[in-house]
Amino acid sequence: MKITRISVYQVDLPLDKPYWLSGGRLKFEKLDSTIVSIETDEGITGWGEACPWGVTYLPAFAGGIRAGIAELAPAIIGQEPRHLDYINKIMDIALPGHWYIKSALDMACWDILGKSANLPLYALLGGRFSSHVTLHNMVSTGTPEEMLAIVRAGRAKGYTIYSAKIGADVSLDIERIQALLADLPPGESVTFDVNRAWLPDQAIIVMNTINDARPYFEQPCETLEECSTVRRLTRQPIILDECIQSFEDLLLAQRDQIAQAIGLKVGRVGGLTKAKRMRDFCVATGIRMNIEDTGGSVISDTAVIHLAMATPETHRRATWECSPLHSVVTADGGYIRENGKATLPDSPGLGIEPRLAILGDPVAVYS
């Protein structure tokens, strides 16, 4: 089997409500998604998606994905798409680094592999470890009362794990944390996601003021070094997210015992192939994971739920999904959401069928 054609689509994903994070210093109203199809000489087509969370969240942007695909397409056309490690090696030689650019192409190749083998993706990524994947209920930055209302609304829908966005105001952050913890019943868990907004002294003050070992604190500071300082002087479990962009970052975090969990975002680390390698390392070394993506539609959400489903339950916390935040349905099929959980059909590959009327005409075609 050989790759014969790559088509690139651009889709705007306006958020139903403005989304604030990092203590309110970052605001998002629309996402820019890149969806790709990879056609083969055997008539099998694979689909993938990559969608950065705007341009201020990470050193990644949607225009960079489409420009990078223009560089990568000539290198992988004519290659066997089911040889995933080899495809990734070719892409890394053709364009060193820039992991986020490669994710959609890698995802489409996995879709081809699943369709060729007549197996769902989770079967190829390690097998089904559970009947469902637990989902995060996302809590945007706001007053303690506003955030508590979002948590309670999520609880009514069946969610049990919450990711609350805080940061930038130490006194208000303490109020937010105390309000949510006071309302947290047994069997539920909350992560306070700072998105790099604190300096180390602020993180240490807040975390040590909270006399409670239950919450997780996610990405309290900008760098690995700053988070390492916080780790030495606090006791609650820390999740590293934004600063885990490569396997090397994960090795440093594990070596220095900074993180008890990580946010494994498929788009950020370069695709399912690289994410699987990091997943396996985390399982081998006792690091828990939130397996998710940086943004997108049902296509990318379904891909990460396949990877989460193929991960031992002991090593995963919850999966964030972006598609509930907007009303753009790019494909039929895929995962099913119910009572704060996600399930998957047994359809081959990703199990999605793109809505071409929504995608429109491709913005680029390579053959």
C-alpha positions in Angstrom: 0.0 0.0 0.0 1.3 3.5 -0.9 0.2 7.0 -0.1 -1.1 8.7 -3.3 -2.8 11.9 -2.2 -3.0 14.2 0.8 -5.9 16.7 1.1 -5.9 19.5 3.7 -9.1 21.2 5.0 -9.4 24.3 7.2 -12.4 24.5 9.6 -13.3 27.3 12.0 -14.7 26.1 15.4 -16.4 29.1 17.1 -16.7 28.3 20.8 -20.3 28.5 22.1 -19.0 30.7 25.0 -15.8 32.6 25.5 -13.3 30.4 27.4 -10.9 31.9 30.0 -7.9 30.2 31.5 -4.6 31.0 33.2 -6.4 33.1 35.8 -8.3 35.0 33.1 -5.2 36.3 31.3 -5.9 34.2 28.2 -9.3 34.4 26.4 -10.4 32.1 23.5 -13.5 32.6 21.3 -12.7 30.5 18.2 -10.4 27.6 17.2 -8.8 27.0 13.8 -8.7 23.3 13.0 -6.8 21.5 10.2 -8.3 18.2 9.0 -6.4 16.0 6.6 -7.3 13.0 4.4 -4.6 10.5 3.2 -5.6 8.4 0.2 -3.9 5.2 -0.8 -3.5 3.1 -4.0 -5.7 0.4 -2.4 -8.7 2.7 -2.0 -8.4 3.2 1.8 -8.5 6.7 3.0 -7.5 7.8 6.5 -8.5 11.0 8.4 -6.7 13.1 11.0 -7.1 16.4 12.8 -4.8 18.9 14.5 -6.1 22.0 16.3 -3.9 24.1 18.6 -5.7 25.9 21.4 -5.4 29.3 19.8 -2.1 31.0 19.3 -1.3 32.0 23.0 -1.5 28.7 24.7 1.6 27.0 23.2 4.3 27.7 20.6 1.9 26.3 18.0 -0.5 27.8 15.6 -2.9 26.5 12.9 -1.2 28.3 10.0 2.0 26.6 11.0 0.3 23.2 10.7 -0.8 23.8 7.1 2.6 25.3 6.1 4.4 22.3 7.7 2.2 19.8 5.8 3.4 21.4 2.6 6.9 20.5 3.6 6.1 17.0 4.8 3.7 15.8 2.0 6.4 15.3 -0.7 8.4 13.2 1.8 5.6 10.7 2.7 3.8 10.5 -0.6 4.7 7.1 -2.1 5.4 5.6 1.4 3.6 2.7 3.1 1.3 4.5 5.6 0.9 1.5 7.9 4.6 1.6 8.8 4.0 4.1 11.6 7.4 4.4 13.1 9.0 4.7 9.7 6.5 7.4 8.6 7.4 9.3 11.8 11.1 8.9 11.2 10.7 10.3 7.6 8.7 13.3 9.0 11.3 14.0 11.7 14.1 14.0 9.1 12.1 16.2 6.7 11.1 18.7 9.4 13.0 18.3 12.7 10.9 19.3 15.8 7.6 21.1 15.2 5.8 18.1 16.7 2.3 19.6 16.5 2.5 19.8 12.7 2.8 16.0 12.3 -0.1 14.9 14.5 -2.9 15.0 11.8 -0.8 13.1 9.3 0.2 10.5 11.9 -3.5 10.1 13.0 -4.6 9.6 9.4 -2.0 6.8 9.0 -3.3 5.1 12.1 -6.9 5.3 10.7 -5.6 3.6 7.5 -3.9 0.9 9.6 -7.1 0.2 11.5 -9.3 0.1 8.4 -6.8 -2.2 6.6 -6.7 -4.6 9.6 -10.5 -4.2 10.1 -9.9 -3.4 13.7 -10.8 -0.3 15.9 -7.8 1.8 16.8 -7.9 0.9 20.5 -7.2 -2.7 19.5 -4.0 -1.6 17.8 -3.0 0.8 20.5 -3.0 -1.9 23.3 -6.5 -3.3 23.5 -9.7 -2.4 25.4 -8.9 -2.0 29.2 -12.4 -0.9 30.2 -15.9 -0.4 29.0 -15.6 3.4 29.1 -13.3 6.4 29.5 -13.9 8.9 32.3 -14.3 12.5 31.1 -13.2 15.8 32.6 -15.8 18.4 33.4 -14.0 21.7 32.5 -14.5 24.7 34.7 -13.6 28.0 33.2 -12.0 30.8 35.3 -14.6 32.9 37.3 -15.7 33.8 40.8 -15.9 31.0 43.4 -19.7 31.1 43.0 -19.5 30.9 39.2 -17.1 28.0 39.2 -19.0 26.1 41.9 -22.2 26.5 39.7 -20.3 24.9 36.8 -19.1 22.0 39.0 -22.6 21.3 40.2 -24.1 21.4 36.7 -21.4 18.9 35.6 -22.2 16.7 38.6 -25.9 16.6 37.6 -24.7 15.3 34.2 -22.7 12.5 35.8 -19.2 13.9 35.9 -17.0 13.0 38.8 -13.6 14.6 37.9 -13.3 18.4 37.4 -10.6 20.5 36.0 -10.9 24.1 37.4 -9.0 26.9 35.8 -7.3 29.2 38.3 -4.2 31.4 38.5 -3.0 35.0 38.6 -4.6 36.2 41.9 -3.4 34.3 45.0 -6.1 35.4 47.4 -8.9 34.8 44.9 -7.3 31.4 44.0 -7.4 30.3 47.6 -11.1 31.3 47.8 -11.9 29.4 44.6 -10.0 26.3 45.8 -11.6 26.3 49.2 -15.1 26.7 47.8 -14.8 23.8 45.4 -13.2 21.5 47.9 -15.8 22.2 50.5 -18.5 21.0 48.0 -16.6 17.9 46.9 -18.2 14.6 48.0 -16.4 11.3 48.4 -15.6 9.6 45.1 -15.0 12.8 43.2 -11.7 14.5 42.3 -10.7 18.0 41.3 -7.7 19.4 39.5 -6.8 23.0 39.8 -5.2 23.9 36.5 -3.0 27.0 36.7 -1.8 27.0 33.1 1.6 28.5 34.0 0.1 31.6 35.7 1.9 31.4 39.1 5.5 32.2 40.0 7.1 29.5 42.3 6.5 31.6 45.5 2.8 32.1 44.6 2.4 28.3 44.0 4.1 27.4 47.3 1.9 29.9 49.2 -1.4 28.7 47.7 -0.7 25.0 47.9 0.6 25.1 51.4 -2.3 27.3 52.5 -4.7 24.6 51.4 -4.6 22.0 54.2 -5.9 19.2 52.0 -4.1 16.5 50.1 -7.0 15.6 47.8 -6.5 18.1 44.9 -4.1 17.8 42.0 -2.4 21.0 40.9 -1.7 21.2 37.1 1.2 23.2 35.5 1.6 25.7 38.4 4.5 27.5 36.8 6.0 28.1 33.3 9.1 25.8 33.3 10.2 22.4 34.5 12.7 24.0 36.7 10.1 26.3 38.4 7.8 23.3 38.8 10.6 21.3 40.4 11.1 24.0 43.0 7.4 23.9 43.8 7.5 20.0 44.0 10.2 20.1 46.7 8.3 22.5 48.9 4.7 21.2 48.6 2.8 17.9 49.1 -0.1 17.7 46.8 0.3 15.8 43.5 1.4 17.8 40.6 0.4 17.3 36.9 2.8 18.6 34.3 1.0 19.6 31.0 2.3 22.5 28.8 6.0 21.7 29.5 5.7 18.1 28.4 6.2 18.5 24.6 8.6 15.7 23.9 9.8 12.4 25.3 12.9 14.2 26.6 10.7 16.5 28.7 9.0 13.4 30.1 12.3 11.8 30.9 13.5 14.9 32.8 10.2 15.1 34.7 10.4 11.5 35.8 14.1 11.6 36.6 13.6 14.6 38.9 10.3 13.3 40.3 8.5 16.5 39.5 5.2 15.0 38.3 2.9 12.4 39.7 0.8 12.7 36.5 1.0 14.4 33.1 -1.3 15.9 30.5 -0.5 13.7 27.5 -1.9 15.8 24.6 -1.6 13.9 21.4 -1.4 17.0 19.1 1.3 18.6 21.2 3.7 15.6 21.3 3.4 14.8 17.6 0.6 12.3 17.2 -0.6 8.9 18.3 2.7 7.2 17.6 4.8 9.4 19.9 2.0 9.6 22.4 1.9 5.8 22.6 5.6 5.7 23.3 5.2 8.2 26.1 2.1 6.3 27.4 4.1 3.1 27.6 6.9 4.9 29.5 4.4 6.3 32.0 2.8 2.9 32.6 6.3 1.4 33.2 7.3 4.1 35.6 4.1 4.8 37.6 3.0 8.1 36.1 -0.7 8.7 35.7 -2.1 10.5 32.7 -4.8 12.7 31.4 -4.9 11.6 27.8 -6.4 14.2 25.5 -5.6 16.7 22.8 -5.1 20.5 22.5 -8.4 21.1 20.7 -10.5 20.1 17.8 -13.7 18.3 16.9 -15.1 14.8 17.2 -12.3 13.5 15.0 -9.4 14.3 17.4 -11.6 13.7 20.4 -12.3 10.2 19.2 -8.6 9.5 18.5 -7.6 10.3 22.1 -10.4 8.3 23.5 -9.1 5.3 21.6 -5.7 5.8 23.2 -7.2 6.3 26.6 -9.3 3.1 26.2 -6.1 1.2 25.4 -4.4 2.4 28.6 -4.6 0.6 31.9 -7.3 2.2 34.2 -4.7 2.4 37.0 -2.6 4.9 35.0 -5.2 7.3 33.6 -7.3 10.0 35.4 -9.6 11.5 32.8 -9.9 12.8 29.2 -10.8 16.3 28.2 -12.9 16.6 25.1 -13.1 19.8 23.0 -16.1 19.1 20.8 -18.7 20.0 23.5 -17.4 23.5 23.6 -18.6 24.2 20.0 -21.4 23.2 17.7 -19.4 22.2 14.6 -19.9 18.5 13.8 -17.1 17.5 11.4 -17.9 13.8 11.2 -20.5 11.2 11.9 -19.7 8.3 14.2 -16.9 8.3 16.7 -17.2 8.2 20.5 -20.4 8.5 22.4 -20.7 10.7 25.5 -23.1 9.8 28.4 -23.1 10.5 32.1 -19.5 11.9 32.2 -18.1 8.9 30.3 -17.1 8.1 26.7 -17.6 4.8 24.9 -16.4 3.7 21.5 -18.0 1.6 18.7 -16.1 -1.3 17.2 -15.9 0.3 13.8 -12.5 -0.1 12.0 -9.9 2.6 12.4 -11.1 5.8 14.1 -14.7 4.9 13.4 -15.7 8.3 11.9 -17.0 9.4 8.6 -16.3 13.1 7.8 -19.0 15.4 6.7 -17.6 16.8 3.5 -20.2 19.5 3.3 -18.9 20.9 6.6 -15.2 20.5 5.6 -15.8 22.3 2.3 -13.2 22.3 -0.5 -9.6 21.5 0.5 -7.2 24.4 0.9 -4.4 22.3 -0.4 -3.9 19.0 -2.3 -0.7 17.1 -2.7 -0.3 14.1 -5.0 
